[in-house]
């Protein structure tokens, strides 16, 4: 793995050289998984000579005492933009598998790196926070600073349903791809609560480990004031109430937004489709494009599930969350290609919001037909109404939207017989039109999806008359045509 150490700097000249030399003592040789390191320094418009000091150090080769391979990159802001701006810049420039935020003072010790990185290796963590309030021995801290921190941490835990002990810690480590996808906006000290809030909203696995802490006083150069505590509280309320999108616009953000709401939006459609299924048990089920496993638990109630996705991170998350199920297997697979287990035939193939992401959808459907038992069923759900195609679609990687006619034609041409059409989410048509067509947004607002899910028990009565005729999604329940069943028998005999 590659480690990115990001260091925001503002007016730290008196101690920066000591910090820089102290950084070299980090015992990275104790972490076998780390093979290379990049150090990204962002000088946030320093005016005390820090800029000149950093330039002089940049000209000299940096070498950890343990000898691990290291690259140093420095970025300079012409004026002070804030700690948050410096961190966002460094994260965007990073390329590491793990991003480690290191304040450019002597409060946090690089000697703690091994135990901070350990949960990424042993527990498959998404983020690790270093806590100043757990573990022994620990240095006694200033009462009022500790009290404000605990109050802010309490508010954060209540809003985001966590139990962290040190929300304002300066030691935050994040999985690299997750860090670079976070929708970070805070330019100043609001970055600390924002990082925690975005990670919590992304439903990531957070771990805490005890750390050393050598806190500074104001006379020693500490920059946080009482007003920063008030600002942090404001940011927590803002992030908790209306600024709820944890990830940058795109497929990851959309999946994250929908993940917690599948029980209201997609699960009822799947349950309707499952009324048509072979009678034998246990069923062999192939889930194509399982994402982070939102619907996988429903399928596990009906048989043995092979959950697949093109994204290795999603497959790993399914393993983490559902690995205790003996009837579950997970596999990284590009659904437009032949499956690795060509001789396996499935009783049910489930594909929700996948086909629209594949350019050659007809060729893909033909491949899927070769994976289905002769009396099996394909459940394929796609977005409805080509006229609704907009920036929202292109942002999440849609090649197209479908109509009932176009979907049925493509299924028929590839060997499937459409047994039933089920519509879902009629009210979503209005939301997609307003966001995508009127406001031309490329982002699916989590607050709107959350509100829709919250009101779903009431909206269900309004939607019911329309569900027979229309919806934002179309679910086709399909079987194999008779001639394809005959070909399937021939293929089985040939394989035998």
MOVEN-V592452 format. One record per backbone hydrogen bond with DSSP energy under -0.5 kcal/mol. NH is the residue of the N-H (numbers start at 0). CO is the residue of the C=O. If there is no record, write none. Layout:
# MOVEN-V592452
NH_CO / NH_CO
This chain:
# MOVEN-V592452
2_35 / 3_97 / 4_2 / 4_37 / 5_3 / 5_99 / 6_39 / 8_41 / 14_11 / 15_11 / 16_12 / 18_14 / 19_15 / 20_16 / 21_17 / 22_18 / 23_19 / 24_21 / 25_22 / 27_25 / 29_26 / 30_27 / 31_29 / 33_30 / 34_0 / 34_32 / 35_0 / 36_68 / 37_2 / 38_70 / 39_4 / 39_37 / 40_38 / 40_72 / 41_6 / 42_40 / 42_74 / 43_8 / 43_41 / 44_42 / 44_76 / 52_48 / 53_49 / 54_50 / 55_51 / 56_52 / 57_53 / 58_54 / 59_56 / 63_67 / 64_23 / 66_63 / 68_34 / 70_36 / 72_38 / 74_40 / 76_42 / 83_186 / 84_186 / 85_81 / 86_82 / 87_83 / 88_84 / 89_85 / 90_86 / 91_87 / 92_88 / 93_89 / 93_90 / 96_1 / 97_1 / 98_173 / 99_3 / 99_97 / 100_98 / 100_171 / 101_5 / 101_99 / 103_7 / 104_102 / 111_108 / 112_109 / 115_111 / 116_112 / 117_113 / 118_114 / 119_116 / 120_116 / 120_117 / 121_117 / 122_118 / 124_118 / 125_204 / 126_204 / 127_172 / 128_206 / 129_170 / 130_128 / 130_208 / 145_141 / 146_142 / 147_143 / 148_144 / 149_145 / 150_146 / 151_147 / 152_148 / 153_149 / 154_150 / 155_151 / 156_152 / 157_153 / 158_154 / 159_155 / 160_156 / 161_156 / 168_165 / 171_100 / 171_169 / 172_127 / 173_98 / 174_125 / 175_96 / 178_174 / 179_175 / 180_176 / 180_177 / 181_177 / 181_178 / 182_245 / 183_181 / 190_187 / 191_188 / 193_189 / 194_190 / 195_191 / 196_192 / 197_193 / 198_194 / 199_195 / 200_196 / 201_197 / 202_199 / 203_198 / 205_203 / 206_126 / 208_128 / 210_130 / 213_106 / 214_212 / 220_217 / 221_216 / 227_224 / 228_224 / 228_225 / 229_225 / 230_226 / 231_227 / 232_228 / 233_229 / 234_230 / 235_231 / 236_232 / 237_233 / 238_234 / 239_235 / 240_236 / 241_237 / 242_237 / 243_241 / 245_243 / 247_180 / 250_394 / 252_247 / 253_249 / 254_250 / 255_251 / 256_252 / 257_253 / 258_254 / 259_255 / 260_257 / 261_257 / 261_258 / 263_260 / 264_260 / 265_261 / 266_261 / 269_265 / 270_266 / 271_267 / 272_268 / 273_269 / 274_271 / 275_272 / 276_274 / 282_301 / 284_282 / 284_303 / 285_347 / 286_284 / 286_305 / 287_285 / 287_349 / 288_307 / 289_307 / 292_289 / 293_289 / 296_292 / 297_294 / 298_294 / 299_295 / 300_296 / 300_297 / 301_298 / 302_298 / 303_282 / 304_326 / 305_284 / 306_304 / 306_328 / 307_286 / 307_305 / 308_330 / 311_309 / 314_310 / 315_311 / 316_312 / 317_313 / 318_314 / 319_315 / 320_316 / 321_317 / 322_318 / 324_321 / 325_323 / 327_324 / 328_304 / 330_306 / 332_308 / 332_330 / 334_332 / 336_333 / 341_339 / 343_340 / 345_370 / 346_283 / 347_283 / 348_376 / 349_285 / 350_378 / 351_287 / 352_350 / 352_380 / 353_380 / 356_353 / 357_354 / 358_356 / 360_358 / 363_359 / 364_360 / 365_361 / 366_362 / 367_363 / 368_364 / 369_365 / 369_366 / 370_367 / 371_368 / 372_345 / 375_372 / 376_346 / 377_477 / 378_348 / 379_377 / 379_475 / 380_350 / 380_378 / 381_473 / 383_471 / 384_401 / 387_384 / 388_385 / 392_389 / 393_389 / 394_390 / 395_391 / 395_392 / 396_393 / 397_392 / 398_355 / 399_355 / 401_382 / 406_402 / 407_403 / 408_404 / 409_405 / 410_406 / 411_407 / 412_408 / 413_409 / 413_410 / 414_411 / 415_410 / 416_478 / 417_415 / 418_416 / 418_476 / 419_476 / 421_474 / 422_466 / 423_472 / 428_425 / 429_426 / 430_426 / 431_427 / 432_428 / 433_429 / 434_430 / 435_431 / 436_431 / 436_432 / 437_432 / 438_433 / 440_434 / 444_442 / 448_444 / 449_445 / 450_446 / 451_447 / 452_448 / 453_449 / 454_450 / 455_451 / 455_452 / 457_454 / 458_454 / 459_455 / 460_457 / 461_457 / 462_458 / 463_459 / 465_462 / 466_462 / 468_465 / 469_465 / 471_423 / 471_424 / 472_423 / 473_381 / 474_421 / 475_379 / 475_473 / 476_419 / 476_474 / 477_377 / 477_475 / 478_416 / 480_414 / 484_480 / 485_481 / 486_482 / 487_483 / 488_484 / 489_485 / 490_486 / 491_487 / 492_488 / 493_489 / 494_490 / 495_491
